[in-house]
Amino acid sequence: MSGRTNITYLFDPLCGWCYGASGIIGEIAAHPNLTVALAPTGLFSGAGARPMNAQFAAFAWSNDERIARLSGQRFTDDYRSNVLGKDGVLDSGPATLALTAVALTDPLRELDALKLIQEARYVYGRDVTDMLEIREILESAGFDAASIRLVAPDADLLSANRQRVEAARVLMKEFRVDGVPVLIVDDGQRRSTIRAQELFGNADLVARLAGVGASSADAVRQNHS
């Protein structure tokens, strides 16, 4: 294979399954033959936001327990009490906008910022639907420039965020994807998808992705036609 395989990561920062997949995504991004571009879908923002009530909390926790078993990721009691246990709204809009701010100010660390936001929610039980909370989280890790952009989001930031989400949703329609996480794998000759269930318990996934070529793309996953 010549060059790198480019991977577009369709995700939502408040998606438990995306948090569960964060370990393998980090391994993929660290491989010298692979590049990862983040594509936030806005799945739980805007019209996709939903109330956080007792019924939804119970549903979410049952899923979280399954994700923990499959991925080994931590979903703590602090998260269960301080996030699921409080009335509010599941709205990934602020976190998505924050990631766009990082993409504009410190693009090489956007995946780090995503991990930071995910751990703040699922490990430390912090409210990452609150922009003030998100800004504190970013500043604690040196994302000062992004935090400043979030004080009063300007037209450029809002436009960039809108374009990223719209582009991700175009890909979801093109590849007939209705949930996340999903990887769009482009080896330079064809594109294929890796769906959520394939990101867990797949020990050789990174090696296979790094070795994808025109003759082996079919072996990775279903190709887009």
Buried (B, 14 or more C-beta within 10 A) or exposed (E): BEEBBBBBBBBBBBBBBBBBBBBBBBBBBEBEBBBBBBBBBBBBBEEBBEEBEEEEBEEBBEBBEBBBEBBEBEBBEBBBEBBBBEEEEBBBBBBBBBBBBBBBBBEEBBBBBBBBBBBBBBBBBBBBBBBEBBBEBBEEBEBEEBBBBBEEBEEEBEEBBEEBBEBBBEBBEEBEBEBBBBBBBBBBEBBBBBBBEBBBEEEEBBEBBBBBEEEEBEEBBEEBE
